[in-house]
C-alpha cells in the first residue's frame, strides 16, 4: 500500500526535470513538501509517537522507489533519523541526512566528511563519540560551512562547524545508525539498478542496427544477461537486510547488502553506458541521472571495500569455517 502510494507521488512530483532542477541548485521545497505532507517521514516511527510503525520488510519497497526515481532529497535518511531518535526528541521540520564520519579537531571544530545530501539538508544526524557510543548528535546545517565534492550536480558535501554549541544530543540510537545507513543505501542502489536495467533493455529492443534490434545480437544479449544477474543478486542482498522482526537491520546483513549492491553498481552502470553508446552520457537523456546516483550512493557510508572488511572481521571473530559461517547467516 505504502509503496504504491509513494510511487504515485514520485511519478508526478519527481520527474527527471525536477531532479535536474534540484541538482542544479533550485529549491527542493515543492518535492519535499509533497512527500512530507503525505506522512511518509513517519513510516518507521512507532504508532505511539504518531507514526505508521512500518516493519522493515514493508519499508524496503518504499526505499527502492526512492532509488528508482533517483529522488534528490534525503527522504530515506529522514525516515531513519526519526526512527533512531524516536520519542527522545521532537525533530524540527526539514530534511535530515545521516553522516558516517564525525571528527573533532583540536581547535574544537567538528566536521562530517562526505555526507550524502549535505549540500541541501537542513540537519545532520551522526553518531557521537565513535563506534562504542550509543549517543547521537543532531547538527543544524545553517551554522555549518559546506564544501562540495567538485563533481557537477553532486549533492554530497563535507560540513564543518566551528564548535558543538549548536548541537543537540540524543542519548540512544547511535549503535543502530551504521546498519541502518548501509541498508537504506543498499535499497536505494537496488531501486536505481532495476530502473537502469529496464531502460537498457528497452533501448536494446528499440534501437535498430544493421536491420535488427540491438537485443538480437548475441554479444549484446550476453551483456544484458550479466547485467540482469548482478541486478537481481544485488536486489536479493538488499532485501535480505530488511527481513526479520527487529526494529533495525543487523550489522552483518546490512554489511552484506551494501557490499553486494555497491559492487554491482559499478558493473551495471558501465554495461548500461556501453550498450547505450553516446546517447547515454548526454545531458538530455535520463540514464546519467541514475548512473550518477549509483556512483554517489555506492560510496555513501562506505563502499564494498569498507563493508567487506566488516564482514571479514565477523567471519574471523566467529572462529567458524567460511562455509559454516555462511550457513549460520
C-alpha beads as a LAMMPS data file, in Angstrom:
LAMMPS data file: protein, C-alpha beads

329 atoms
328 bonds

1 atom types
1 bond types

-500.0 500.0 xlo xhi
-500.0 500.0 ylo yhi
-500.0 500.0 zlo zhi

Masses

1 110.0

Atoms # bond

1 1 1 0.000 0.000 0.000
2 1 1 2.700 2.487 1.013
3 1 1 4.905 1.547 -1.945
4 1 1 2.096 2.183 -4.417
5 1 1 1.213 5.475 -2.760
6 1 1 4.756 6.839 -2.840
7 1 1 5.161 5.663 -6.432
8 1 1 2.099 7.694 -7.432
9 1 1 3.543 10.800 -5.753
10 1 1 7.025 10.419 -7.214
11 1 1 5.663 9.741 -10.697
12 1 1 4.114 13.209 -10.697
13 1 1 6.407 15.179 -8.389
14 1 1 9.867 13.684 -9.036
15 1 1 10.170 13.818 -12.801
16 1 1 13.605 13.908 -14.449
17 1 1 13.112 17.649 -14.965
18 1 1 12.604 18.135 -11.224
19 1 1 15.686 16.032 -10.420
20 1 1 17.778 18.101 -12.827
21 1 1 16.494 21.377 -11.406
22 1 1 17.239 20.448 -7.785
23 1 1 20.692 19.128 -8.634
24 1 1 21.355 22.384 -10.461
25 1 1 20.618 24.370 -7.316
26 1 1 16.885 25.110 -7.415
27 1 1 14.797 24.778 -4.256
28 1 1 13.653 21.241 -3.346
29 1 1 10.754 22.643 -1.274
30 1 1 7.932 21.574 -3.607
31 1 1 9.119 17.972 -3.857
32 1 1 9.906 17.789 -0.153
33 1 1 6.519 19.213 0.858
34 1 1 4.693 16.754 -1.400
35 1 1 6.373 13.813 0.340
36 1 1 6.313 15.215 3.876
37 1 1 2.673 16.300 3.740
38 1 1 1.665 12.757 2.790
39 1 1 3.088 11.488 6.081
40 1 1 5.914 9.379 4.668
41 1 1 8.542 10.784 7.031
42 1 1 6.994 8.871 9.936
43 1 1 6.826 5.430 8.332
44 1 1 9.201 3.820 10.848
45 1 1 8.164 5.831 13.880
46 1 1 6.113 3.981 16.472
47 1 1 2.343 4.369 16.367
48 1 1 2.504 5.783 19.907
49 1 1 4.665 8.587 18.527
50 1 1 2.267 9.320 15.686
51 1 1 3.995 7.141 13.103
52 1 1 2.958 4.208 10.917
53 1 1 5.057 1.640 12.771
54 1 1 6.016 0.038 9.470
55 1 1 8.070 -3.167 9.516
56 1 1 11.456 -3.299 7.813
57 1 1 10.096 -5.645 5.148
58 1 1 7.324 -3.179 4.273
59 1 1 9.780 -0.283 4.216
60 1 1 12.076 -1.914 1.660
61 1 1 9.936 -1.353 -1.486
62 1 1 9.367 2.266 -0.429
63 1 1 13.113 2.885 -0.281
64 1 1 13.547 1.140 -3.631
65 1 1 11.074 3.607 -5.132
66 1 1 13.264 6.490 -3.959
67 1 1 16.146 4.870 -5.835
68 1 1 14.022 4.122 -8.895
69 1 1 13.227 7.828 -9.300
70 1 1 16.666 8.984 -8.142
71 1 1 14.983 11.214 -5.543
72 1 1 17.318 14.207 -4.975
73 1 1 16.320 14.852 -1.348
74 1 1 17.182 12.815 1.809
75 1 1 13.757 11.282 2.363
76 1 1 15.103 7.827 3.252
77 1 1 17.610 9.366 5.655
78 1 1 14.933 11.483 7.336
79 1 1 12.672 8.458 7.807
80 1 1 15.502 6.576 9.507
81 1 1 16.605 9.609 11.542
82 1 1 13.130 9.993 13.006
83 1 1 13.077 6.298 13.916
84 1 1 16.527 6.473 15.555
85 1 1 15.583 9.479 17.663
86 1 1 12.094 8.193 18.467
87 1 1 10.433 9.804 21.440
88 1 1 13.720 11.113 22.843
89 1 1 13.487 14.309 20.819
90 1 1 10.956 16.055 18.626
91 1 1 12.912 16.603 15.462
92 1 1 12.477 20.001 13.816
93 1 1 10.788 20.029 10.432
94 1 1 13.140 19.841 7.500
95 1 1 15.476 17.488 5.711
96 1 1 17.698 15.345 7.927
97 1 1 20.605 13.383 6.490
98 1 1 22.910 10.822 8.123
99 1 1 26.672 11.233 8.396
100 1 1 29.043 8.290 8.579
101 1 1 32.041 10.126 9.971
102 1 1 32.341 12.586 12.839
103 1 1 35.639 14.255 13.635
104 1 1 36.539 16.726 16.349
105 1 1 39.544 18.947 15.686
106 1 1 41.975 20.246 18.306
107 1 1 40.508 23.718 17.765
108 1 1 37.088 22.460 18.827
109 1 1 35.687 22.442 15.299
110 1 1 33.703 19.395 14.237
111 1 1 33.178 18.009 10.759
112 1 1 31.190 15.347 8.941
113 1 1 33.026 14.305 5.790
114 1 1 31.346 13.374 2.507
115 1 1 27.820 13.456 3.868
116 1 1 25.085 12.347 1.434
117 1 1 22.774 15.260 0.523
118 1 1 24.979 17.535 2.606
119 1 1 24.579 20.336 0.046
120 1 1 20.875 20.806 0.785
121 1 1 19.999 19.076 4.075
122 1 1 18.730 21.158 6.994
123 1 1 20.204 18.901 9.687
124 1 1 22.822 16.185 10.037
125 1 1 22.406 13.266 12.430
126 1 1 25.606 11.468 13.322
127 1 1 26.928 9.065 15.912
128 1 1 28.644 10.777 18.822
129 1 1 31.826 9.509 20.405
130 1 1 32.917 6.797 17.989
131 1 1 31.912 3.198 17.381
132 1 1 31.374 2.340 21.044
133 1 1 28.885 5.122 21.706
134 1 1 25.116 4.853 21.521
135 1 1 24.652 8.619 21.534
136 1 1 23.590 10.766 18.594
137 1 1 24.361 14.350 17.681
138 1 1 21.906 16.486 15.702
139 1 1 23.658 19.372 13.946
140 1 1 21.961 22.263 12.106
141 1 1 23.407 22.781 8.648
142 1 1 22.623 26.504 8.722
143 1 1 25.605 27.068 11.014
144 1 1 27.968 24.833 9.013
145 1 1 30.375 25.503 6.196
146 1 1 29.526 23.251 3.276
147 1 1 32.166 22.094 0.809
148 1 1 31.013 20.057 -2.167
149 1 1 32.927 17.273 -3.869
150 1 1 33.587 19.285 -7.007
151 1 1 31.638 16.788 -9.103
152 1 1 28.955 18.529 -11.154
153 1 1 25.432 18.106 -9.727
154 1 1 26.722 16.004 -6.814
155 1 1 24.781 16.691 -3.603
156 1 1 27.357 15.132 -1.269
157 1 1 29.279 17.614 0.892
158 1 1 31.660 17.891 3.824
159 1 1 30.177 20.032 6.603
160 1 1 32.213 21.799 9.280
161 1 1 31.010 23.597 12.411
162 1 1 33.243 25.941 14.471
163 1 1 32.179 24.096 17.656
164 1 1 29.372 21.928 19.016
165 1 1 27.420 24.729 20.683
166 1 1 24.563 24.381 18.181
167 1 1 24.352 20.592 18.537
168 1 1 21.541 18.698 20.218
169 1 1 22.491 15.445 21.933
170 1 1 20.361 12.312 21.942
171 1 1 21.267 9.560 24.410
172 1 1 20.349 6.463 22.407
173 1 1 20.146 5.245 18.819
174 1 1 23.736 5.671 17.670
175 1 1 24.519 1.958 17.687
176 1 1 21.838 1.351 15.036
177 1 1 22.920 4.166 12.699
178 1 1 25.677 2.338 10.725
179 1 1 23.496 -0.660 9.902
180 1 1 20.507 1.495 9.007
181 1 1 22.618 3.758 6.787
182 1 1 24.166 0.815 4.945
183 1 1 20.826 -0.922 4.459
184 1 1 18.956 2.142 3.226
185 1 1 21.649 2.920 0.654
186 1 1 21.574 -0.717 -0.475
187 1 1 17.832 -0.332 -1.078
188 1 1 18.374 2.925 -2.986
189 1 1 21.012 1.241 -5.135
190 1 1 18.715 -1.706 -5.791
191 1 1 15.885 0.551 -6.958
192 1 1 18.165 2.581 -9.206
193 1 1 19.817 -0.507 -10.722
194 1 1 16.480 -2.068 -11.585
195 1 1 15.464 1.139 -13.354
196 1 1 18.787 1.283 -15.232
197 1 1 18.314 -2.309 -16.373
198 1 1 14.757 -1.575 -17.541
199 1 1 15.955 1.423 -19.555
200 1 1 18.834 -0.526 -21.089
201 1 1 16.687 -3.495 -22.046
202 1 1 14.087 -1.205 -23.627
203 1 1 16.741 0.691 -25.559
204 1 1 18.306 -2.520 -26.882
205 1 1 14.906 -3.758 -28.023
206 1 1 14.026 -0.447 -29.728
207 1 1 17.368 0.520 -31.282
208 1 1 17.812 -0.991 -34.748
209 1 1 21.272 -1.561 -36.216
210 1 1 22.134 -3.464 -39.412
211 1 1 18.488 -4.291 -39.919
212 1 1 17.708 -5.767 -36.493
213 1 1 17.359 -4.597 -32.927
214 1 1 20.461 -4.477 -30.734
215 1 1 18.897 -7.027 -28.425
216 1 1 19.094 -9.641 -31.191
217 1 1 22.896 -9.592 -31.252
218 1 1 24.474 -12.357 -29.199
219 1 1 27.182 -10.120 -27.715
220 1 1 24.546 -7.665 -26.523
221 1 1 22.434 -10.479 -25.088
222 1 1 25.465 -11.653 -23.140
223 1 1 25.993 -8.204 -21.628
224 1 1 22.305 -7.896 -20.776
225 1 1 22.346 -11.273 -19.035
226 1 1 25.368 -10.258 -16.941
227 1 1 23.616 -7.005 -16.063
228 1 1 20.416 -8.834 -15.129
229 1 1 22.339 -11.299 -12.971
230 1 1 24.061 -8.608 -10.929
231 1 1 20.921 -6.503 -10.634
232 1 1 18.946 -9.472 -9.324
233 1 1 21.706 -10.549 -6.913
234 1 1 22.003 -7.009 -5.560
235 1 1 18.236 -6.766 -5.072
236 1 1 18.134 -10.047 -3.156
237 1 1 21.017 -8.961 -0.933
238 1 1 19.388 -5.590 -0.262
239 1 1 16.020 -7.144 0.557
240 1 1 17.667 -9.616 2.942
241 1 1 18.814 -6.708 5.114
242 1 1 15.170 -5.791 5.731
243 1 1 13.949 -9.210 6.837
244 1 1 13.103 -10.307 10.378
245 1 1 11.065 -8.842 13.178
246 1 1 13.660 -6.486 14.660
247 1 1 13.204 -2.721 14.515
248 1 1 16.605 -2.208 12.845
249 1 1 18.703 -4.211 10.361
250 1 1 21.526 -6.309 11.770
251 1 1 25.012 -5.002 11.061
252 1 1 26.049 -8.192 9.259
253 1 1 23.108 -8.362 6.851
254 1 1 23.380 -4.619 6.211
255 1 1 27.099 -5.007 5.521
256 1 1 26.426 -7.809 3.042
257 1 1 23.686 -5.797 1.360
258 1 1 25.797 -2.661 0.993
259 1 1 28.825 -4.633 -0.168
260 1 1 26.907 -6.541 -2.853
261 1 1 24.925 -3.574 -4.155
262 1 1 27.988 -1.300 -4.224
263 1 1 29.944 -3.918 -6.129
264 1 1 27.134 -4.410 -8.642
265 1 1 26.555 -0.671 -9.125
266 1 1 29.854 -0.168 -10.945
267 1 1 29.266 -3.050 -13.341
268 1 1 25.614 -2.217 -14.007
269 1 1 26.428 1.419 -14.749
270 1 1 29.311 0.542 -17.073
271 1 1 27.299 -2.016 -19.072
272 1 1 24.353 0.378 -19.342
273 1 1 26.545 3.095 -20.826
274 1 1 28.361 0.641 -23.097
275 1 1 25.077 -0.598 -24.588
276 1 1 23.524 2.868 -24.857
277 1 1 26.573 4.322 -26.562
278 1 1 26.993 8.070 -26.822
279 1 1 23.367 8.912 -26.054
280 1 1 23.741 7.562 -22.523
281 1 1 26.048 10.355 -21.385
282 1 1 24.137 13.247 -22.901
283 1 1 22.589 15.845 -20.598
284 1 1 19.147 15.384 -22.135
285 1 1 18.990 11.608 -21.674
286 1 1 17.828 10.331 -18.281
287 1 1 20.279 7.443 -17.901
288 1 1 23.023 9.650 -16.477
289 1 1 20.707 10.817 -13.697
290 1 1 20.536 7.254 -12.418
291 1 1 24.116 6.154 -13.028
292 1 1 25.454 9.249 -11.267
293 1 1 23.277 8.303 -8.313
294 1 1 24.655 4.766 -8.445
295 1 1 28.220 6.017 -8.123
296 1 1 27.294 8.538 -5.435
297 1 1 25.334 6.035 -3.314
298 1 1 27.965 3.330 -3.829
299 1 1 30.473 5.291 -1.762
300 1 1 27.952 6.713 0.728
301 1 1 28.611 5.285 4.214
302 1 1 31.342 3.030 2.869
303 1 1 31.909 1.246 -0.422
304 1 1 32.169 -2.514 -0.875
305 1 1 35.795 -2.427 0.334
306 1 1 34.811 -0.985 3.706
307 1 1 31.913 -3.346 4.271
308 1 1 33.876 -6.403 3.110
309 1 1 36.290 -5.607 5.925
310 1 1 33.415 -5.533 8.412
311 1 1 32.182 -8.901 7.132
312 1 1 35.687 -10.373 7.248
313 1 1 36.153 -9.291 10.850
314 1 1 32.917 -11.035 11.814
315 1 1 33.991 -14.193 9.987
316 1 1 37.284 -14.270 11.892
317 1 1 35.601 -13.490 15.199
318 1 1 33.153 -16.381 14.728
319 1 1 36.016 -18.945 14.573
320 1 1 33.872 -20.972 12.174
321 1 1 34.824 -22.211 8.761
322 1 1 33.632 -19.956 5.964
323 1 1 31.033 -22.473 4.786
324 1 1 29.665 -22.857 8.331
325 1 1 29.576 -19.081 8.726
326 1 1 27.589 -18.666 5.518
327 1 1 25.105 -21.346 6.607
328 1 1 24.681 -19.697 10.011
329 1 1 23.917 -16.347 8.387

Bonds

1 1 1 2
2 1 2 3
3 1 3 4
4 1 4 5
5 1 5 6
6 1 6 7
7 1 7 8
8 1 8 9
9 1 9 10
10 1 10 11
11 1 11 12
12 1 12 13
13 1 13 14
14 1 14 15
15 1 15 16
16 1 16 17
17 1 17 18
18 1 18 19
19 1 19 20
20 1 20 21
21 1 21 22
22 1 22 23
23 1 23 24
24 1 24 25
25 1 25 26
26 1 26 27
27 1 27 28
28 1 28 29
29 1 29 30
30 1 30 31
31 1 31 32
32 1 32 33
33 1 33 34
34 1 34 35
35 1 35 36
36 1 36 37
37 1 37 38
38 1 38 39
39 1 39 40
40 1 40 41
41 1 41 42
42 1 42 43
43 1 43 44
44 1 44 45
45 1 45 46
46 1 46 47
47 1 47 48
48 1 48 49
49 1 49 50
50 1 50 51
51 1 51 52
52 1 52 53
53 1 53 54
54 1 54 55
55 1 55 56
56 1 56 57
57 1 57 58
58 1 58 59
59 1 59 60
60 1 60 61
61 1 61 62
62 1 62 63
63 1 63 64
64 1 64 65
65 1 65 66
66 1 66 67
67 1 67 68
68 1 68 69
69 1 69 70
70 1 70 71
71 1 71 72
72 1 72 73
73 1 73 74
74 1 74 75
75 1 75 76
76 1 76 77
77 1 77 78
78 1 78 79
79 1 79 80
80 1 80 81
81 1 81 82
82 1 82 83
83 1 83 84
84 1 84 85
85 1 85 86
86 1 86 87
87 1 87 88
88 1 88 89
89 1 89 90
90 1 90 91
91 1 91 92
92 1 92 93
93 1 93 94
94 1 94 95
95 1 95 96
96 1 96 97
97 1 97 98
98 1 98 99
99 1 99 100
100 1 100 101
101 1 101 102
102 1 102 103
103 1 103 104
104 1 104 105
105 1 105 106
106 1 106 107
107 1 107 108
108 1 108 109
109 1 109 110
110 1 110 111
111 1 111 112
112 1 112 113
113 1 113 114
114 1 114 115
115 1 115 116
116 1 116 117
117 1 117 118
118 1 118 119
119 1 119 120
120 1 120 121
121 1 121 122
122 1 122 123
123 1 123 124
124 1 124 125
125 1 125 126
126 1 126 127
127 1 127 128
128 1 128 129
129 1 129 130
130 1 130 131
131 1 131 132
132 1 132 133
133 1 133 134
134 1 134 135
135 1 135 136
136 1 136 137
137 1 137 138
138 1 138 139
139 1 139 140
140 1 140 141
141 1 141 142
142 1 142 143
143 1 143 144
144 1 144 145
145 1 145 146
146 1 146 147
147 1 147 148
148 1 148 149
149 1 149 150
150 1 150 151
151 1 151 152
152 1 152 153
153 1 153 154
154 1 154 155
155 1 155 156
156 1 156 157
157 1 157 158
158 1 158 159
159 1 159 160
160 1 160 161
161 1 161 162
162 1 162 163
163 1 163 164
164 1 164 165
165 1 165 166
166 1 166 167
167 1 167 168
168 1 168 169
169 1 169 170
170 1 170 171
171 1 171 172
172 1 172 173
173 1 173 174
174 1 174 175
175 1 175 176
176 1 176 177
177 1 177 178
178 1 178 179
179 1 179 180
180 1 180 181
181 1 181 182
182 1 182 183
183 1 183 184
184 1 184 185
185 1 185 186
186 1 186 187
187 1 187 188
188 1 188 189
189 1 189 190
190 1 190 191
191 1 191 192
192 1 192 193
193 1 193 194
194 1 194 195
195 1 195 196
196 1 196 197
197 1 197 198
198 1 198 199
199 1 199 200
200 1 200 201
201 1 201 202
202 1 202 203
203 1 203 204
204 1 204 205
205 1 205 206
206 1 206 207
207 1 207 208
208 1 208 209
209 1 209 210
210 1 210 211
211 1 211 212
212 1 212 213
213 1 213 214
214 1 214 215
215 1 215 216
216 1 216 217
217 1 217 218
218 1 218 219
219 1 219 220
220 1 220 221
221 1 221 222
222 1 222 223
223 1 223 224
224 1 224 225
225 1 225 226
226 1 226 227
227 1 227 228
228 1 228 229
229 1 229 230
230 1 230 231
231 1 231 232
232 1 232 233
233 1 233 234
234 1 234 235
235 1 235 236
236 1 236 237
237 1 237 238
238 1 238 239
239 1 239 240
240 1 240 241
241 1 241 242
242 1 242 243
243 1 243 244
244 1 244 245
245 1 245 246
246 1 246 247
247 1 247 248
248 1 248 249
249 1 249 250
250 1 250 251
251 1 251 252
252 1 252 253
253 1 253 254
254 1 254 255
255 1 255 256
256 1 256 257
257 1 257 258
258 1 258 259
259 1 259 260
260 1 260 261
261 1 261 262
262 1 262 263
263 1 263 264
264 1 264 265
265 1 265 266
266 1 266 267
267 1 267 268
268 1 268 269
269 1 269 270
270 1 270 271
271 1 271 272
272 1 272 273
273 1 273 274
274 1 274 275
275 1 275 276
276 1 276 277
277 1 277 278
278 1 278 279
279 1 279 280
280 1 280 281
281 1 281 282
282 1 282 283
283 1 283 284
284 1 284 285
285 1 285 286
286 1 286 287
287 1 287 288
288 1 288 289
289 1 289 290
290 1 290 291
291 1 291 292
292 1 292 293
293 1 293 294
294 1 294 295
295 1 295 296
296 1 296 297
297 1 297 298
298 1 298 299
299 1 299 300
300 1 300 301
301 1 301 302
302 1 302 303
303 1 303 304
304 1 304 305
305 1 305 306
306 1 306 307
307 1 307 308
308 1 308 309
309 1 309 310
310 1 310 311
311 1 311 312
312 1 312 313
313 1 313 314
314 1 314 315
315 1 315 316
316 1 316 317
317 1 317 318
318 1 318 319
319 1 319 320
320 1 320 321
321 1 321 322
322 1 322 323
323 1 323 324
324 1 324 325
325 1 325 326
326 1 326 327
327 1 327 328
328 1 328 329
